[in-house]
Amino acid sequence: MLNEADVVILGAGGAGMMCAIRAGRRGRSVVLLDHARKIGGKILISGGGRCNFTNLGAGPGNYVSQNPHFMKSALARYSPWEFIEMVTQHGIAYHEKKLGQQFCDGSAQAIVDMLEKECLAAGARFELSCKIEKVDKISDQPARFRVRTDRGSIECASVVVATGGLSLPKIGATGIGYEIAKSFGLELVERAPALDGFVFSNEDAKRFAGLAGVSFDSNISCNGKHFHEAILFTHAGLSGPATLQASLHWHGDDPVTIDFLPGKDPMNWFLEKKKSGNRSLVKNLLSELLASRLAERLCELYFPDSKPLPDVSEKELRTFCELLKEWSFVPKATVGYSKAEVTRGGVSTDELSSKTLECKKVPGLHFIGEVVDVTGWLGGYNFQWAWASGAAAGDVV
Ligand SMILES: Cc1cc2nc3c(=O)[nH]c(=O)nc-3n(C[C@H](O)[C@H](O)[C@H](O)COP(=O)(O)OP(=O)(O)OC[C@H]3O[C@@H](n4cnc5c(N)ncnc54)[C@H](O)[C@@H]3O)c2cc1C
């Protein structure tokens, strides 16, 4: 392993590689360290293997952070189109799936290969199977650091911490970035798994037992944020894109509200049926609007006295319809780091320059990507933050 470089980047994920490309192109000698044997592990498994590499609508409103303005500067200077230009130059076919989300037509491997080629073309070097242990500042003026690894030490003028979050420990996630931040006395915002869906309370788990695999279109709300996408029942709770989004905004005992029939007015619908002389049972009618297993379960739970429509009073119908439009529950927890797409929280943005991602207290030390307290919604926003924050640091280190 080299024992000296201008810039040492800790972590060869999306943020680290983008930083290496930008710094290398400026003529800096750059080394990327990673304990994995292969680079870009999360990119490879992202987007179901097709990598949702950006979102055309990415803006500050799509991120959660204690400082909702922090990400503005980096996002404004590195747009989704800049990444798309690189993708196009490398001849990678892609498409928009929905809601501005850009996916590879083929494998996510193409994105990893592209970043690797660009890193090597910029002169950056990879040191893989190399576990980072500690970072020390060995001189102030000029700033100089020593990065200790299980394969020896390397000295440099700038260190960029791009070690990601805690999600998916099985593919190499560790808390080393947070430990490095703590060792320099930096503040951390409490971390939690996010974009992982919900686990039901014991009572709700009993209520909805046996529905695993049932999905439905929904509006879900949590802490004033609303998402209109699919929800999927699992063995333990709820998953699906709408639920993943809501889990990003959920804390502790917050209630989550679900509209089982978005865009529909079930009360009017039932009244029309009633007027037309329909004599069906409510549960059978509801099966016209929802998967029958779900319709039956909702009736068993909240409309047990299932009667033919003409025998149901308007009051009974209204109470049931209100519940269908606004059913609330308090999850026991989110699913956890084993399934989470991201870690919410991280290195406090108060500690960093929003322009360069450099520590205010420790010149020469930068934090980029998921390790920072900037967490994107589901839909390509997290990679856009990885690219944008990586470019912002890479342009100055
Ligand atoms: C299943 C899944 C699907 C996802 N899909 C998408 C998607 O489609 N679109 C999207 O925008 N986002 C997606 N995300 C989120 C996205 O992958 C991350 O936000 C993004 O990869 C973060 O980039 P990063 O460079 O900050 O960190 P990472 O990509 O996590 O890179 C960190 C690197 O640091 C290395 N490292 C950690 N600890 C050490 C150590 N002690 N020593 C040496 N090296 C270390 C790791 O091996 C890793 O290579 C997904 C996440 C998951 C888990």
PDBQT file of the ligand as one rigid body, heavy atoms in Angstrom, charges set to zero:
ROOT
HETATM    1  C1  LIG A 401     -30.933  -2.492  -0.767  1.00  0.00    +0.000 C 
HETATM    2  C2  LIG A 401     -30.655  -1.038  -1.050  1.00  0.00    +0.000 A 
HETATM    3  C3  LIG A 401     -31.148  -0.467  -2.209  1.00  0.00    +0.000 A 
HETATM    4  C4  LIG A 401     -30.911   0.883  -2.473  1.00  0.00    +0.000 A 
HETATM    5  N1  LIG A 401     -31.397   1.417  -3.634  1.00  0.00    +0.000 NA
HETATM    6  C5  LIG A 401     -31.182   2.727  -3.893  1.00  0.00    +0.000 A 
HETATM    7  C6  LIG A 401     -31.585   3.282  -5.139  1.00  0.00    +0.000 A 
HETATM    8  O1  LIG A 401     -32.041   2.571  -6.049  1.00  0.00    +0.000 OA
HETATM    9  N2  LIG A 401     -31.408   4.625  -5.319  1.00  0.00    +0.000 N 
HETATM   10  C7  LIG A 401     -30.828   5.430  -4.361  1.00  0.00    +0.000 A 
HETATM   11  O2  LIG A 401     -30.706   6.644  -4.572  1.00  0.00    +0.000 OA
HETATM   12  N3  LIG A 401     -30.392   4.913  -3.204  1.00  0.00    +0.000 NA
HETATM   13  C8  LIG A 401     -30.535   3.584  -2.960  1.00  0.00    +0.000 A 
HETATM   14  N4  LIG A 401     -30.063   3.067  -1.789  1.00  0.00    +0.000 N 
HETATM   15  C9  LIG A 401     -29.308   3.942  -0.862  1.00  0.00    +0.000 C 
HETATM   16  C10 LIG A 401     -27.877   4.145  -1.417  1.00  0.00    +0.000 C 
HETATM   17  O3  LIG A 401     -27.339   2.886  -1.766  1.00  0.00    +0.000 OA
HETATM   18  C11 LIG A 401     -26.966   4.814  -0.378  1.00  0.00    +0.000 C 
HETATM   19  O4  LIG A 401     -27.562   5.959   0.155  1.00  0.00    +0.000 OA
HETATM   20  C12 LIG A 401     -25.639   5.177  -1.040  1.00  0.00    +0.000 C 
HETATM   21  O5  LIG A 401     -25.021   4.018  -1.545  1.00  0.00    +0.000 OA
HETATM   22  C13 LIG A 401     -24.701   5.844  -0.030  1.00  0.00    +0.000 C 
HETATM   23  O6  LIG A 401     -23.465   6.052  -0.660  1.00  0.00    +0.000 OA
HETATM   24  P1  LIG A 401     -22.145   6.281   0.214  1.00  0.00    +0.000 P 
HETATM   25  O7  LIG A 401     -21.041   6.332  -0.772  1.00  0.00    +0.000 OA
HETATM   26  O8  LIG A 401     -22.353   7.407   1.145  1.00  0.00    +0.000 OA
HETATM   27  O9  LIG A 401     -22.011   4.974   1.115  1.00  0.00    +0.000 OA
HETATM   28  P2  LIG A 401     -21.840   3.427   0.695  1.00  0.00    +0.000 P 
HETATM   29  O10 LIG A 401     -22.288   3.203  -0.684  1.00  0.00    +0.000 OA
HETATM   30  O11 LIG A 401     -22.473   2.648   1.788  1.00  0.00    +0.000 OA
HETATM   31  O12 LIG A 401     -20.263   3.215   0.704  1.00  0.00    +0.000 OA
HETATM   32  C14 LIG A 401     -19.529   3.135   1.913  1.00  0.00    +0.000 C 
HETATM   33  C15 LIG A 401     -18.293   2.284   1.673  1.00  0.00    +0.000 C 
HETATM   34  O13 LIG A 401     -17.507   2.310   2.870  1.00  0.00    +0.000 OA
HETATM   35  C16 LIG A 401     -16.975   1.013   3.106  1.00  0.00    +0.000 C 
HETATM   36  N5  LIG A 401     -16.660   0.865   4.540  1.00  0.00    +0.000 N 
HETATM   37  C17 LIG A 401     -17.510   0.933   5.587  1.00  0.00    +0.000 A 
HETATM   38  N6  LIG A 401     -16.836   0.735   6.734  1.00  0.00    +0.000 NA
HETATM   39  C18 LIG A 401     -15.535   0.534   6.412  1.00  0.00    +0.000 A 
HETATM   40  C19 LIG A 401     -14.357   0.279   7.162  1.00  0.00    +0.000 A 
HETATM   41  N7  LIG A 401     -14.338   0.171   8.502  1.00  0.00    +0.000 N 
HETATM   42  N8  LIG A 401     -13.180   0.122   6.493  1.00  0.00    +0.000 NA
HETATM   43  C20 LIG A 401     -13.144   0.219   5.132  1.00  0.00    +0.000 A 
HETATM   44  N9  LIG A 401     -14.231   0.475   4.364  1.00  0.00    +0.000 NA
HETATM   45  C21 LIG A 401     -15.421   0.632   5.003  1.00  0.00    +0.000 A 
HETATM   46  C22 LIG A 401     -18.070   0.071   2.629  1.00  0.00    +0.000 C 
HETATM   47  O14 LIG A 401     -17.538  -1.191   2.288  1.00  0.00    +0.000 OA
HETATM   48  C23 LIG A 401     -18.643   0.822   1.416  1.00  0.00    +0.000 C 
HETATM   49  O15 LIG A 401     -18.038   0.411   0.202  1.00  0.00    +0.000 OA
HETATM   50  C24 LIG A 401     -30.218   1.697  -1.522  1.00  0.00    +0.000 A 
HETATM   51  C25 LIG A 401     -29.708   1.109  -0.373  1.00  0.00    +0.000 A 
HETATM   52  C26 LIG A 401     -29.905  -0.251  -0.133  1.00  0.00    +0.000 A 
HETATM   53  C27 LIG A 401     -29.324  -0.844   1.125  1.00  0.00    +0.000 C 
ENDROOT
TORSDOF 0
